[in-house]
Amino acid sequence: MSVNKEVKRVTTHTLAKMKQAGEKISMLTAYDFSFARIIDSAGIDVLLVGDSASNVMAGHETTLPITLDQMIYHAQSVIRAAKRCLVVVDLPFGSYQSNSEIALASAVRIMKETGAHAVKLEGGEEVTESIKKITSAGIPVMGHLGLTPQSIYQFGTYAVRAKEETEAAKLLKDVELVQQAGAFALVLEKIPAALAQQATEKLQIPVIGIGAGPHCDGQVLVMHDMLGINTEFKPKFLRQYLNIFEQATKAVQQYIWDVKSGDFPNEQEQY
């Protein structure tokens, strides 16, 4: 008689223990049930329902247009598939920046309406009040510093951040402030590897890198980029593990040919 072994859920506590043990944390984005089920069952530690859905799912140029309602829809789809991993949901642009009360209301909506396990927001010193407010309500918060895509119009470019001494010093100050405010983890995006190493060693909380070198406690990539669904985006930090765009194109072309030539359906494919 086979006994179903209960799947042990990854929690914020699990990630803290992984950092202490020197075990790297794996994280990918997901936006729908089908892919979330594949990635979760493959054994990923963290699934991020990223506001990158604005780019890869909706075709927008930036992450700014996606709404809180749309993020909730994506998160609901992902959480139905996630049996093991920790699911973190991005607070979209405009849902937390104005004040900590609005930030808390947005985070509460995500937690209540999706069943997700944590939220993520971008920024340093300017969002510490929001982090405190959200965490004091019992909602885990993941921070995000370095290249913060919601501020793209302020930056004016997607270039590497914190290369200059002043910005690097501000980043090292901000990472500590985010930790002190109560964040359980932090994403560092597109900053020099040496600076990311400094930040990772400085903090007690896990640091997840994207384009931030190998010294972080874990790594995150956008699913559409690493699977080769999105072929236009090829930054230096991306390792592409598949070329689904090419494979899917060939499959669709074969299907079209089979339909037009009368090859599909054949005798075995009819009732």
C-alpha positions in Angstrom: 0.0 0.0 0.0 1.5 3.3 -1.1 1.4 6.2 1.4 1.0 9.7 0.0 4.0 11.7 1.3 2.7 15.1 2.3 4.4 17.9 0.3 6.2 20.3 2.6 5.3 23.9 1.8 8.2 26.4 1.4 7.7 29.3 3.8 9.5 32.6 4.6 11.1 30.6 7.5 12.3 28.0 5.0 14.1 30.7 3.0 15.7 32.1 6.1 17.0 28.7 7.0 18.3 28.2 3.4 20.3 31.4 3.7 21.8 30.3 7.0 22.7 26.9 5.6 24.2 28.4 2.4 21.6 26.6 0.2 20.7 28.7 -2.9 17.1 29.7 -3.5 15.5 29.2 -6.9 12.8 31.6 -8.0 10.9 32.1 -11.3 7.9 34.1 -12.4 4.6 32.6 -13.3 1.3 34.2 -14.4 -1.1 31.3 -15.1 -2.3 27.9 -13.8 -0.6 25.7 -16.4 2.9 27.0 -16.2 2.7 27.5 -12.5 1.8 23.8 -12.2 4.9 22.7 -14.3 7.3 25.0 -12.4 5.9 24.1 -9.0 6.0 20.3 -9.6 9.6 20.7 -10.9 10.6 21.8 -7.4 11.0 25.6 -7.6 11.3 27.3 -4.2 9.5 30.6 -5.0 7.1 31.6 -7.6 6.8 35.3 -8.3 3.6 36.6 -9.8 5.5 39.5 -11.3 4.1 42.8 -12.7 6.2 41.7 -15.7 2.9 40.2 -16.7 2.3 43.7 -18.1 5.1 43.0 -20.6 5.0 39.2 -21.3 1.2 38.5 -21.0 -0.3 41.8 -22.1 2.3 43.2 -24.5 2.9 46.6 -22.8 6.3 48.3 -23.1 6.6 48.8 -19.3 5.3 47.3 -16.1 3.3 50.5 -15.3 -0.1 49.8 -17.0 -1.0 46.6 -15.1 -3.7 47.1 -12.4 -4.2 45.6 -9.0 -7.3 43.7 -10.3 -5.2 42.2 -13.1 -2.5 41.2 -10.7 -5.1 39.5 -8.5 -6.4 37.6 -11.5 -3.0 36.3 -12.3 -2.2 35.4 -8.7 -5.5 33.5 -8.3 -4.5 31.4 -11.3 -1.0 30.7 -10.0 -2.0 29.8 -6.4 -4.4 27.1 -7.7 -1.4 25.3 -9.1 1.2 25.9 -6.3 1.3 22.9 -4.0 4.8 23.3 -2.6 6.4 26.7 -3.4 6.1 30.1 -1.7 4.0 32.4 -3.9 4.9 36.1 -3.9 2.8 38.7 -5.7 4.0 42.1 -7.0 2.2 45.2 -5.8 1.7 47.0 -9.1 2.6 50.6 -9.8 0.2 53.1 -8.1 -1.1 50.6 -5.6 1.4 51.5 -2.8 3.5 54.5 -3.6 1.2 57.3 -2.4 0.9 56.3 1.3 1.2 53.4 3.7 -2.6 53.1 4.2 -3.1 52.6 0.5 -0.2 50.1 0.4 -1.7 48.1 3.2 -5.2 48.1 1.6 -3.6 46.8 -1.7 -1.6 44.1 0.1 -4.7 43.0 2.1 -6.7 42.7 -1.1 -4.0 40.5 -2.7 -3.8 38.2 0.4 -7.6 37.9 0.9 -8.5 37.5 -2.8 -5.7 35.2 -4.0 -4.5 33.1 -1.1 -0.9 34.1 -1.9 1.8 34.0 0.8 3.6 37.4 0.5 3.8 40.6 -1.5 6.7 42.4 -3.2 7.2 46.1 -3.6 10.0 48.3 -5.1 12.0 51.0 -3.4 14.2 51.8 -0.4 13.9 54.5 2.2 10.7 56.0 0.6 8.7 52.8 1.1 9.9 51.7 4.5 6.7 53.1 6.2 4.6 50.9 3.8 6.7 47.8 4.6 6.3 48.4 8.3 2.5 48.9 7.9 2.0 45.8 5.8 4.2 43.5 7.9 2.6 44.8 11.1 -0.7 43.4 9.7 1.0 40.0 9.4 1.7 40.1 5.7 5.2 39.1 4.6 7.0 41.6 2.3 9.8 41.0 -0.1 11.7 44.2 -1.1 13.2 45.1 -4.5 16.2 47.4 -5.1 18.7 48.2 -7.8 16.9 48.5 -11.2 13.3 49.0 -10.1 11.3 48.8 -13.4 8.3 50.8 -12.0 10.6 53.8 -11.9 11.8 53.4 -15.5 10.7 56.8 -16.6 12.7 58.4 -13.7 15.8 56.3 -14.7 15.3 56.8 -18.4 17.1 53.6 -19.2 17.3 49.9 -18.2 21.1 50.2 -17.8 22.9 48.7 -14.8 22.3 50.6 -11.6 24.5 51.7 -8.7 27.8 51.7 -10.7 28.6 55.2 -9.3 29.8 55.5 -5.7 26.9 57.7 -4.5 24.2 55.4 -5.8 26.1 52.3 -4.5 26.3 53.9 -1.0 22.5 54.8 -1.1 21.7 51.1 -2.1 23.7 49.7 0.8 21.9 52.1 3.1 18.5 51.2 1.5 19.0 47.4 1.8 19.5 47.8 5.6 16.4 50.1 5.9 14.3 47.5 4.0 15.5 44.8 6.4 14.9 47.0 9.5 11.4 47.8 8.2 10.6 44.1 8.4 11.0 42.6 4.9 11.7 38.8 4.9 13.7 38.9 1.7 15.0 41.3 -1.0 15.4 41.2 -4.8 18.5 43.0 -6.2 18.2 43.7 -9.9 20.9 44.6 -12.4 23.7 45.9 -10.1 27.4 45.1 -10.1 28.2 41.6 -8.7 30.6 43.0 -6.1 28.0 45.4 -4.7 25.4 42.6 -4.6 27.9 40.4 -2.7 28.4 43.2 -0.2 24.7 43.6 0.4 24.1 39.9 0.7 26.8 39.5 3.3 25.6 42.6 5.2 22.0 41.3 5.5 20.4 38.6 7.7 17.5 38.2 5.2 17.9 36.3 1.9 18.9 38.3 -1.2 17.7 37.1 -4.6 19.5 38.4 -7.6 18.6 39.1 -11.2 21.6 40.3 -13.1 23.4 40.8 -9.8 26.0 38.1 -10.0 26.6 34.7 -8.3 27.0 35.8 -4.7 23.3 36.4 -3.8 21.4 33.8 -1.8 19.3 32.9 -4.8 18.4 33.8 -8.4 15.2 34.8 -10.2 14.4 35.0 -13.9 11.3 35.8 -15.9 9.8 32.5 -17.1 9.2 33.8 -20.6 12.8 34.8 -21.0 14.5 31.6 -19.6 12.2 29.3 -21.6 12.7 31.3 -24.9 9.0 32.2 -25.3 10.0 35.9 -25.5 12.9 36.1 -27.9 13.5 39.9 -28.2 14.8 40.3 -24.7 18.4 39.0 -24.4 20.3 40.8 -21.6 23.8 39.6 -20.6 22.4 38.1 -17.4 19.9 35.8 -19.1 20.5 32.1 -19.6 18.0 30.7 -22.0 17.2 27.0 -21.2 14.8 26.4 -24.1 13.6 28.0 -27.4 9.9 27.5 -27.1 9.2 30.3 -29.6 11.0 28.3 -32.3 9.6 24.9 -31.3 6.1 26.2 -31.0 6.3 28.0 -34.4 7.4 24.7 -36.1 4.6 22.8 -34.4 2.0 25.3 -35.5 3.3 25.3 -39.1 3.2 21.5 -39.1 -0.4 21.6 -37.9 -1.4 24.1 -40.6 0.3 21.9 -43.2 -1.5 18.8 -41.9 -4.9 20.5 -42.0 -4.5 21.9 -45.4 -3.1 18.7 -46.9 -5.9 16.7 -45.4 -3.5 14.6 -43.4 -5.2 15.7 -40.1 -7.3 14.1 -38.8 -6.4 10.6 -40.0 -8.4 7.3 -39.5 -7.1 6.9 -35.9 -8.1 10.4 -35.0 -11.8 10.1 -35.8 -14.9 8.4 -34.2 
